[in-house]
Amino acid sequence: MLDKDEFRSALSQFATGVTVITTLDDEGQPHSMTANAFSSICLDPPTIMVCIGHNTNTNGFLKKTQRFGVNILTQDQQELGAYFAKKVEDRTGGVDYRYSVGEDQVPALDGSMVFFGCEVLGTHDYGDHTIYVGMVKEMRRDEPSAPLMFYNSRWYNPAAD
């Protein structure tokens, strides 16, 4: 059996983009979490997937709403990525963000490079995560910009190296 910490360290060697997953909480208010376990599945029909930990609030909200948004962050949104990576009870400080309402009432994070509004097509529980497969029902694109990256367990800007 692989050592969990060594496995996590090895995975950190894969540079990824950073997304914020959005949905609605039990009171109908926007809820968000940072995630990098996101991928396209196919173009026809337009389908993507996200992996959400079982121990997160987001997992419970997605099971209820059956809708989610994927917001691809820019380098200028590092503070936002760090903020939404924390547990809800640990989110303190003056991070400035706003939502707009997408189709099907999916919250879209204003200023993100790309937003995909999705309806859950299916789920698969595996280990400590649920894989959510989503049909993309809405897409918004902002002006192209440098993406926020994560590599070696830290924020990463390849242009700075």
C-alpha positions as CSV (number, residue, x, y, z in Angstrom):
1,M,0.0,0.0,0.0
2,L,1.3,3.5,-0.9
3,D,2.0,6.0,1.8
4,K,-0.7,8.6,1.7
5,D,1.7,11.6,2.3
6,E,4.1,10.3,-0.4
7,F,1.2,9.8,-2.8
8,R,0.0,13.4,-2.2
9,S,3.5,14.7,-2.7
10,A,3.9,12.9,-6.0
11,L,0.5,14.2,-7.2
12,S,1.6,17.8,-6.4
13,Q,4.1,17.5,-9.2
14,F,1.3,17.8,-11.7
15,A,0.6,21.5,-12.5
16,T,-3.1,22.2,-12.6
17,G,-5.4,25.1,-13.2
18,V,-7.6,26.3,-10.3
19,T,-11.4,26.4,-10.3
20,V,-14.0,27.4,-7.8
21,I,-17.1,25.2,-7.7
22,T,-20.3,27.0,-7.0
23,T,-23.8,25.8,-6.1
24,L,-26.6,26.8,-3.7
25,D,-26.6,26.0,0.0
26,D,-29.7,24.8,2.0
27,E,-30.9,28.4,2.3
28,G,-30.6,29.1,-1.4
29,Q,-27.5,31.2,-1.0
30,P,-24.3,30.8,-3.1
31,H,-21.7,28.3,-1.8
32,S,-18.2,27.9,-3.2
33,M,-15.1,25.8,-2.8
34,T,-11.8,25.7,-4.6
35,A,-11.0,22.6,-6.6
36,N,-8.5,21.4,-9.1
37,A,-10.1,18.0,-9.7
38,F,-11.9,19.1,-12.9
39,S,-11.8,17.8,-16.4
40,S,-13.6,17.9,-19.7
41,I,-15.2,14.6,-20.7
42,C,-16.5,15.1,-24.2
43,L,-17.5,17.9,-26.6
44,D,-20.8,16.3,-27.9
45,P,-22.7,16.6,-25.7
46,P,-20.6,19.2,-23.7
47,T,-19.8,17.3,-20.5
48,I,-17.4,17.9,-17.7
49,M,-16.6,16.3,-14.3
50,V,-15.5,17.5,-10.9
51,C,-14.5,15.4,-7.9
52,I,-15.8,16.6,-4.5
53,G,-14.7,15.2,-1.1
54,H,-17.4,13.4,0.9
55,N,-16.5,15.4,4.0
56,T,-17.3,18.8,2.4
57,N,-20.4,20.9,2.6
58,T,-20.3,21.2,-1.1
59,N,-20.9,17.5,-1.6
60,G,-24.1,17.6,0.4
61,F,-25.3,20.7,-1.4
62,L,-24.6,19.2,-4.9
63,K,-26.5,16.1,-4.0
64,K,-29.6,18.2,-3.2
65,T,-29.4,20.9,-6.0
66,Q,-28.1,18.6,-8.8
67,R,-26.5,21.8,-10.3
68,F,-23.1,23.3,-10.1
69,G,-20.8,25.9,-11.7
70,V,-17.2,25.6,-12.5
71,N,-15.3,29.0,-12.5
72,I,-11.8,29.0,-13.9
73,L,-9.7,31.5,-12.0
74,T,-7.1,34.0,-13.3
75,Q,-3.7,34.7,-11.7
76,D,-5.3,37.9,-10.3
77,Q,-7.7,35.7,-8.3
78,Q,-5.2,33.9,-6.1
79,E,-6.6,35.4,-2.9
80,L,-10.0,34.1,-3.9
81,G,-8.7,30.6,-4.6
82,A,-7.0,30.6,-1.2
83,Y,-10.2,31.9,0.5
84,F,-12.5,29.3,-0.9
85,A,-10.0,26.5,-0.2
86,K,-10.7,27.0,3.5
87,K,-13.5,25.4,5.4
88,V,-16.5,27.8,5.6
89,E,-15.9,28.4,9.4
90,D,-12.3,29.4,8.7
91,R,-13.0,32.0,6.0
92,T,-12.2,35.3,7.5
93,G,-10.8,38.5,6.1
94,G,-11.9,41.0,3.6
95,V,-11.9,39.1,0.3
96,D,-13.9,40.9,-2.3
97,Y,-16.1,38.8,-4.6
98,R,-19.5,38.9,-6.2
99,Y,-21.8,36.4,-7.9
100,S,-24.3,36.8,-10.7
101,V,-27.1,34.3,-11.2
102,G,-26.7,32.0,-14.2
103,E,-29.3,29.9,-15.9
104,D,-30.9,27.4,-13.6
105,Q,-30.0,29.6,-10.7
106,V,-26.4,28.4,-10.7
107,P,-24.1,31.1,-9.1
108,A,-21.4,32.4,-11.4
109,L,-18.3,34.0,-9.8
110,D,-17.9,37.4,-11.3
111,G,-14.5,38.0,-12.8
112,S,-13.6,34.3,-13.5
113,M,-12.0,33.6,-16.8
114,V,-14.6,31.0,-17.8
115,F,-17.8,29.8,-16.2
116,F,-19.6,26.6,-16.9
117,G,-23.1,26.1,-15.5
118,C,-24.0,22.4,-15.3
119,E,-26.8,20.0,-14.5
120,V,-25.7,16.7,-12.8
121,L,-26.0,13.8,-15.2
122,G,-24.6,11.2,-12.9
123,T,-22.4,10.5,-9.9
124,H,-19.9,7.8,-8.9
125,D,-18.7,7.4,-5.3
126,Y,-15.1,6.2,-5.1
127,G,-13.0,6.2,-2.0
128,D,-13.4,9.5,-0.2
129,H,-14.8,11.5,-3.2
130,T,-17.8,11.7,-5.4
131,I,-17.3,12.2,-9.1
132,Y,-20.0,14.5,-10.5
133,V,-20.6,14.4,-14.3
134,G,-22.2,17.5,-15.5
135,M,-23.9,18.5,-18.7
136,V,-22.8,22.0,-19.6
137,K,-26.0,24.1,-20.0
138,E,-24.4,27.6,-20.0
139,M,-20.9,29.0,-20.7
140,R,-19.5,32.5,-20.1
141,R,-16.1,33.7,-21.2
142,D,-14.3,36.8,-20.0
143,E,-11.3,38.4,-21.7
144,P,-8.4,35.9,-22.0
145,S,-6.0,36.2,-19.2
146,A,-3.3,34.2,-17.5
147,P,-4.8,31.3,-15.5
148,L,-4.2,30.7,-11.8
149,M,-2.0,27.6,-11.5
150,F,-1.1,25.3,-8.6
151,Y,2.1,23.2,-8.6
152,N,4.1,21.5,-5.8
153,S,1.5,22.4,-3.2
154,R,1.7,26.2,-3.9
155,W,0.5,28.8,-6.3
156,Y,2.5,28.8,-9.5
157,N,3.3,31.3,-12.2
158,P,5.4,29.7,-14.9
159,A,6.3,33.1,-16.4
160,A,8.0,34.1,-13.1
161,D,10.4,31.2,-13.2
